[in-house]
Amino acid sequence: MFADVNGTRVYYELHGPDAGPVLALCHSLGTSSALWDCQVASLNDAFAGMRILTYDVRGHGRSAVSPVDVSIELLAADFIALLDHLAINRVDFAGVSLGGIVGQWLGARAPHRIKHLVLANTAARLGTAEMWNTRIATVREGGLAAIVEGAVGRAFTKGFVAREPAAAETLRDILLGTPPTGYIHACAAIRDADLRPLVREIVVPTLVVAGDTDAVTTADDAAWLAENIPGAAMTTLQAAHLANVEASSEFNVVMSQFLSASEAKRGR
């Protein structure tokens, strides 16, 4: 379904019972809501009773390419506007990579909309300006095809690709289907984002998830988040950059256990 919110058109899907608590899932750079298929598939298992909201961030998947420059704050505002459109007050929020950066902003600046926060394979400061400018120039010149193999190599371990070649091929297809302008806008948003001063203001219960062989957002990046977000917990899975896919069963268990335990502590 589509929603016209915050000056753009956003594609979203709702799965599960109408009355269930909502778990919103935000994907990584160059992917789409399809990144969360393994979590949606566990709706009647790990996430029984919950309602899952997935959506394509601005310039990705079936959402519109932005007519203006993109920032993390703008992507967060898109999400809040989508919640308003759907008349959803508060959600549990999980984001991977870019989605985790959006989640950090929401946790600090919109805690009244977020019950629990899961930050997977992400960092408060991701990469350098030089790295992102080089990536942007490469995509401008050669399109997404120029970076697709490197992206897949960073997303998954070689062992996982050998065991699950279909997952790697799906990621290639999603990345190649991403509008280059949308990808470039998101690269610039990540380049310009430094949430290190902000994360100390996150007050909602937070779980940080790392991949033990993630070279993009390392276990050290995750540990820094866990140490600087008040009361945050951390877990490390055997995976590279997209732990929610490569270690999907373990990811689903740790996320559902965190949500359940945090809910019990809050007495809800």
Number of C-alpha atoms within 10 A of each C-alpha: 9 14 15 15 17 15 12 16 21 25 21 17 12 16 16 18 14 12 9 13 16 23 23 21 25 26 25 24 21 27 24 26 22 17 23 21 13 17 20 22 12 15 18 11 13 19 22 13 16 18 21 25 21 23 26 25 31 26 26 30 23 21 22 20 22 17 13 10 12 21 19 25 16 16 23 21 18 21 23 20 17 22 18 13 12 10 9 13 12 20 21 20 26 23 24 28 23 28 25 26 31 28 29 31 22 26 28 19 18 17 17 14 18 22 21 22 30 27 27 31 33 32 29 22 16 22 13 12 15 10 12 19 15 12 16 20 12 16 19 15 9 11 19 23 15 15 15 19 13 10 18 21 14 17 23 25 18 14 10 16 17 11 10 13 13 11 18 20 13 15 22 19 13 19 24 18 17 21 19 22 19 23 24 26 21 27 22 19 20 25 20 17 16 16 18 16 9 16 22 17 17 23 20 23 22 27 26 28 27 30 27 18 20 22 13 19 22 20 24 12 19 25 19 15 26 22 15 17 24 16 13 19 17 19 18 20 20 15 23 27 29 25 26 26 22 24 18 19 15 16 23 21 15 19 21 16 14 19 21 14 12 18 14 10 8 10 7 7
